[in-house]
Amino acid sequence: MKDGTDLHGCRVIEYYTRRLQQYGPEPRAVDWGSPQSQVLRFSVLCEIGSLAGASILDVGCGLGDLYGYLRTAGINVDYTGYDITPALLEAARRRFPEGRFLERNIADLPEADLEPGWDYVIASGIFYLRQQDPDAYLREMVGRLSRLARRGVAFNTLSARASERSAGEYYADPTMVVGACLDLTPRVVLRHDYMPHDFTVYLYPATA
């Protein structure tokens, strides 16, 4: 899921549509380095809590790979996937016809719609292509994600502490990100232990 109403969002839709045409419905179409790295990130995101029987919103669901991961792991959830790229959503629906995949842009949701509708909100890889005011965008989006979740939010991003970087990708400062999350809730967990170039954050409501 990217900001689908501005120039950035249009470029993201075009980018992923081209990759899907080039690679077909596989991890490279959504820019994962390998199936193994994709699964590792999913496993860390899903360690936010006990997901069995929970309702899950997957923001930036792409091809529905997180849904496939949960099914393979035997974790039964009430799953909803949001994305802004129609071609990816069509492919996700073909792969998982029993899934719920919707064209939605969290950045454009009216304030009245930002209410807790899911137990957990998960977002994997939604920030790395952002170039215009990426820190501000991340802060805004994490705030919006947190307002949709009853029990917790898990998201990941590339890390500014990475020893190597790829041009044109956003690498977030983990200290800044944790500080932004602490402005929302005192219950924050940073996972910077599973890969050398990215990190995951869990947020839990203060009253949970």
C-alpha positions in Angstrom: 0.0 0.0 0.0 1.4 3.3 -1.0 -0.2 6.8 -1.3 -2.4 6.2 -4.3 -3.6 9.7 -5.0 -0.3 11.5 -5.5 2.6 11.2 -7.9 4.4 8.8 -5.6 1.4 6.5 -5.5 1.0 6.5 -9.3 4.6 5.6 -9.7 4.3 2.8 -7.2 1.3 1.3 -9.0 3.2 1.5 -12.3 6.3 0.0 -10.7 4.6 -3.1 -9.3 2.4 -3.6 -12.3 5.6 -3.8 -14.5 7.2 -6.2 -12.1 4.2 -8.4 -12.0 4.2 -8.5 -15.8 7.9 -9.3 -15.8 8.0 -12.0 -13.1 4.5 -13.2 -12.7 3.0 -13.9 -9.2 6.2 -14.6 -7.3 8.2 -12.8 -4.6 10.3 -10.8 -7.1 7.1 -9.2 -8.4 6.7 -7.4 -5.1 10.5 -6.8 -4.7 11.4 -9.4 -2.1 15.0 -10.5 -2.4 14.1 -14.2 -2.0 11.3 -16.4 -0.7 13.4 -17.1 2.3 13.8 -13.4 3.3 10.1 -12.9 2.8 9.2 -15.8 5.1 11.7 -14.6 7.7 10.1 -11.1 7.8 6.6 -12.6 8.0 7.6 -14.9 10.9 9.0 -11.9 12.8 5.9 -9.8 12.1 3.7 -12.6 13.2 5.5 -12.9 16.6 3.6 -9.7 17.7 1.1 -11.9 19.6 -1.1 -15.0 19.4 -2.8 -14.6 16.0 -4.9 -17.8 16.1 -8.5 -16.8 15.7 -7.7 -13.1 15.5 -8.8 -10.6 12.8 -5.9 -9.4 10.7 -5.5 -6.4 8.4 -2.6 -6.8 6.0 -1.8 -3.3 4.7 0.1 -3.5 1.4 -0.9 -7.1 0.9 0.5 -7.3 -2.6 0.0 -10.9 -3.9 -1.4 -12.1 -0.6 1.8 -13.8 0.4 1.2 -13.1 4.1 -2.1 -14.8 3.9 -0.4 -17.8 2.2 2.2 -17.8 5.0 -0.5 -17.9 7.7 -2.3 -20.8 5.9 0.9 -22.8 5.5 1.8 -22.2 9.2 -1.7 -23.5 10.2 -2.6 -20.1 11.8 -6.4 -19.6 11.2 -7.3 -15.9 11.1 -10.0 -13.6 9.9 -7.9 -12.0 7.1 -8.3 -8.8 5.1 -5.7 -7.5 2.7 -5.5 -3.9 1.5 -3.4 -2.7 -1.5 -3.5 0.1 -4.0 -2.2 -1.8 -7.1 -5.2 -3.4 -9.0 -3.0 -5.9 -10.9 -1.5 -7.3 -7.6 -5.0 -7.6 -6.1 -6.3 -9.4 -9.1 -3.4 -11.9 -8.9 -4.0 -12.3 -5.1 -7.6 -13.1 -5.7 -6.7 -15.7 -8.3 -4.2 -17.3 -6.0 -6.4 -17.2 -2.9 -10.1 -17.1 -4.1 -11.3 -17.6 -0.5 -9.3 -14.5 0.7 -10.6 -11.0 1.2 -8.5 -8.5 -0.9 -9.6 -4.9 -1.3 -8.4 -1.8 -3.1 -7.9 0.6 -0.2 -5.5 3.4 0.6 -5.0 3.9 4.3 -3.5 7.4 3.7 -6.7 8.5 2.1 -9.2 7.1 4.7 -11.4 9.8 6.3 -10.8 10.4 9.9 -14.2 8.9 10.8 -13.1 5.6 9.3 -9.9 5.3 11.4 -11.5 3.2 14.1 -10.3 -0.1 15.6 -11.7 -2.7 13.2 -9.1 -5.5 13.5 -7.2 -7.2 16.3 -3.9 -6.8 14.6 -2.7 -4.6 11.7 0.4 -5.8 9.9 2.4 -3.9 7.2 5.4 -5.3 5.5 7.5 -3.3 3.0 5.2 -0.3 2.6 7.8 2.4 3.3 10.9 1.6 1.3 10.0 3.3 -2.0 8.9 6.5 -0.3 11.2 9.4 -1.3 9.1 12.6 -0.6 9.2 13.4 3.2 9.6 9.7 4.1 10.0 10.3 7.9 6.8 12.4 8.0 5.0 9.8 5.9 6.1 7.0 8.2 5.0 8.9 11.3 1.6 9.7 9.8 1.0 6.1 8.5 2.0 4.4 11.8 -0.4 6.7 13.6 -3.2 5.7 11.2 -2.3 2.0 11.5 -2.4 2.2 15.2 -5.9 3.7 15.2 -7.2 0.6 13.2 -5.9 -2.0 15.6 -7.4 -3.3 18.9 -4.5 -5.4 20.1 -1.4 -4.3 18.2 0.4 -3.2 15.1 3.5 -4.8 13.5 5.4 -3.1 10.7 8.9 -3.3 9.2 11.2 -0.9 7.3 14.8 -0.8 6.0 17.3 0.4 8.6 19.5 3.5 8.5 22.0 1.3 10.5 22.5 -1.0 7.5 26.1 -1.3 6.4 25.0 -1.2 2.7 22.2 0.6 1.0 20.5 0.5 -2.4 19.9 3.7 -4.2 16.4 5.0 -4.4 15.2 3.2 -1.2 14.2 4.7 2.1 16.2 3.6 5.2 14.6 4.7 8.4 16.4 5.7 11.6 15.3 3.1 14.2 15.8 5.6 17.0 13.5 8.1 15.3 10.9 5.4 14.5 10.8 4.1 18.1 10.5 7.7 19.4 7.5 8.3 17.0 5.9 5.1 18.2 6.4 6.1 21.9 4.5 9.2 21.1 1.5 7.0 20.4 1.9 4.4 23.1 4.4 3.4 25.9 4.2 -0.2 24.8 6.7 -0.5 21.9 9.1 -3.3 20.9 12.0 -2.9 18.5 13.3 -6.0 16.7 16.6 -5.2 15.0 18.0 -8.7 15.5 16.9 -10.9 12.5 18.5 -9.2 9.5 21.4 -6.8 9.0 19.4 -4.2 7.0 15.9 -3.9 8.4 13.9 -3.9 11.5 10.4 -4.5 12.8 8.4 -2.6 15.4 5.4 -3.8 17.5 3.0 -1.3 19.0 0.5 -2.3 21.7 -2.3 -0.1 23.0 -1.5 1.5 26.4 -4.7 0.1 27.9 -4.5 -3.4 26.5 
